[in-house]
Every structure is written in C-alpha cells, then in structure tokens.
C-alpha cells in the first residue's frame, strides 16, 4: 500500500465520528468530561415508586424514626430511635437503648440527634443530668426548660415530690393511693442512695425501716394543708424526736438510750447532708426551680467540678429520681383524663459515675427506672464501655449492671478497644466483621502535619446499631450547620 493510500484512509477514518463512551464522545469535536454527576435520587414508599422499577433500590433499614445518617455499606438513609422503633414498627421489645463507646467519638451527639428529631414528633426530651453540658443549648433552642444545679447555682430538695405531689392532690381513690406510694418509695430510695454515696455502702435493713417510718411521720407533720415542703433537716428532727412509731421499728425495747445508739450512725450520715459535708447543701434546701411536664427539660449540673465525683454522682441520682417521679405523675394524670397523654425521651448520661460511687447503687438505679414502657416513654442509658459495669466491686452489682444492657431494646456502639469485645459479645451477638468495625473505629487519631493539629479520630461519628441477634447497621452521623451552631461541637466534629 502506497503512502498516499495510507494517508487517504487515515483522513477518511478521522472524519468518521468515534463511538460515544459513558463520559462523552472522544476526539476532535467531541466532549469528554472528567466527572459525571450522579443521577438525581428521590425516596418514597413502594406504593409511590413501584412504577419506576427497575430503577428503584430498597433501603437496608426501616425508614421510620429520626434520620441519623448514611448506612456505611449501602449509603441508604438510616432512621432510628427507640420510641419510633417500638411504637411504630414493633422492632423493639421495649423502647430503650444502651449507648457505649470510647470518649470523644460522639455518643452524646447521636443521642442529641434523636432528642432533636423526637421533639419534632411531639416527644419531649428529658435530660436528667447534663455534666458537660452537651444538651443544655439544644433544649433552650427548642423552647425547653433548663434547670441549673450545683454549689451556689441551684438546689434540688430530695424530699420534694414536685409534680408528683401536685398531681396527687388532683387524683382520688386508688390512683391517688398508688401515686402517694410511688412518692414514698422514691423519696426513701433517694435518701438511702445519698447515705450510700456518703458511706460507700448501703444503709442497713434496720436503718431503711427507720427512714421509711420517719418519712411517714414527716408526711403527717407536713401535709398538703401546711403549705410547706419538708427538707432533710426536718427528717433528722423526726429521728431525734424519737416518736413512738419510729422507736417501735428501731426495736429499742423501751430503752431511749438504746434508741440513741441504734440511730446514731444514721443521724450522723443525714446530718452530713445538711450543709458543710462533702455533698454540701444542694439536696437539703428547698428546690430552686420546679420542673415542668409540658416541655423538654434539662438538668444542667455542669457547674459541679470533676474532682467532686461524689457530688456529681449524687446530683445525677437526684435528678433521675426527681425526673422519673414527675413522669410517673404525668402518666397518672393522663390515665385519669386530667392531662393529655405526653410521650417522653429520657436520657441518663454518664451512668458509670453513679454506679461506681458506692456498693448497692445498681439497685437504686434499677428501682428508679421502673416505668410503664407501654406509653411511649423512651429511655437512653449512656456510658463508656462494658468495663464501666464490670468494674463494680461486688459480683452481685456487676450481674445486675449487665442486666441494663441485656434488657435494652437496642444497643448502639461506637469504637471500642479489643480488650472490651469479649465481655460485650457475651451480652450482644456480634459477627467477626462487626467486631472488626468496632476495633477499627477505636483507633486513636493521627497527627495532621499539613494543618499542624491532631486529625479527627477514624471512628468519629460512626456507630453500630444492634437489635437482638439481627445484623448490625453501621451508620455515620454528620452534623448539620444548625446543629454545629446550636451545640458548638466544632471541636469534636471539625470539617
């Protein structure tokens, strides 16, 4: 073939348009692009999009509840919260969840996202003790009530029935009797818990019986007509006065000197709660601000320094007792038709601080959290790891603490170190792939030489949602600009 023939053939081929590729037509006059925008996506129910088959794709998780983020495997939107998954889907046996993970990976952030979303559904978030604070700004932003507690900041009288007492005056018959019994039980548990924190050991059976009877005598002295709510100093005065009912259960055998010996240690512990002791007078003075039931509420205890671990534990436990009692009162009024039925999302953060404050406090927490879960009351318990529960000194307490995780409707886990996985897998069934995920997410952050600062942790914002023995849902939570502004979480969610 001559050279002229070859050139003619090449000229002819160059004039023919080349076959188009997915990125466009190559060659002169073509238009190749380096990036192809993804096709627009819309989401709808199967009834709405059934005619678009085969261009539809199913999501890997129920589209019910608060939108949390994207599935790390499929990219589908993950919607999840314990109230919606219990009431609207039946996926959970009870509307509760246990959240655990290493510090700084966003445990409080995912709970805060759920609280924000549930408030839009009409479910009131209740933050019973905010130590950072992580939730106070959010509660203010959605029109809620923030109650500040701490030395010189605010008081919470542990003998104040709060909304429960006011609700009891509006009820009659068996409903009133049940609510009064609940008030008595919660006050007894709270006073016993404070004594436990002071002593690092629970009061004796005899001392609890004395406290219970003394509270009954106190109620007779300060009934609703007196217009005054008793404080701990009044309870100490009842024990000092040695009324016959208290002496009878103290088993003093008619000997007042024996009675003084029996009640001396209890009286000393209660006196230490009145002002100058380790717990100050935060729980012995009249309540500064009453809790409201028709809006979100946050107890801000961030003013208590981390060095005052016993005071922090006492503050959290007192908030939990006061808050759970108020929710029970709201249910009683709703059952009687006196108030509308309200749903609540109750958050118990930093659970480990209370459990490790003294032997026997697991029983106190368990008693406080007994609620009627059938009325849409969601519960979130948050701690760092299973080790927090297994570090309790008594085997009896460790077993009961494991029950918090076992009874939870769902378990949401951020990154965890390998040493903690054997204990977790005894409670939550995890596959090898899920265990690798949790370990990978716990990897410490590297140094970012380009920006001269620490890089974000690899597991920041990543969580594994486990419900029973179902496969876990790995999800990544990204914060919106509004959330970053409200909660000021830039330092942990740098973009």
Secondary structure, DSSP 4 states (H G I P E B T S, - for coil): --HHHHHHHHHHHHHSPPPPBTTB--STT----S--PPPP-----HHHHGGGTTS----SS-S-S-EEEEETTT--EEE--HHHHHHTS---SSSEEEEE--TTSSHHHHHHHHHHHHHHTTEEEEEEEESS-SSHHHHHHTT-EEEE-BTTTB---TT--THHHHHHHH--HHHHHHHHHHHHHHHHHHHHHHHHHHHTSPPPHHHHHHHHHHHHHHHHHS-GGG-----HHHHHHHHHHT-HHHHHHHT-TT-HHHHHHHHHHHHHHHHTTSSSSTTTTTTTS--SSPPPSSS-EEEE-TTS-TT-HHHHHHHHHHHHHHHHHHHHHHHHHHHTTSS---EEEEEE--HHHHHTTSTTHHHHHHHHT---GGGS-EEEEEES-HHHHHT-SSHHHHHHHHHHHHT-SEEEE----HHHHHHHHTTS---HHHHHHHHHHTPPPPEETTTTEEPPPTTTTEEEEE-TTSPPEEEE----HHHHHHH--TTTS--
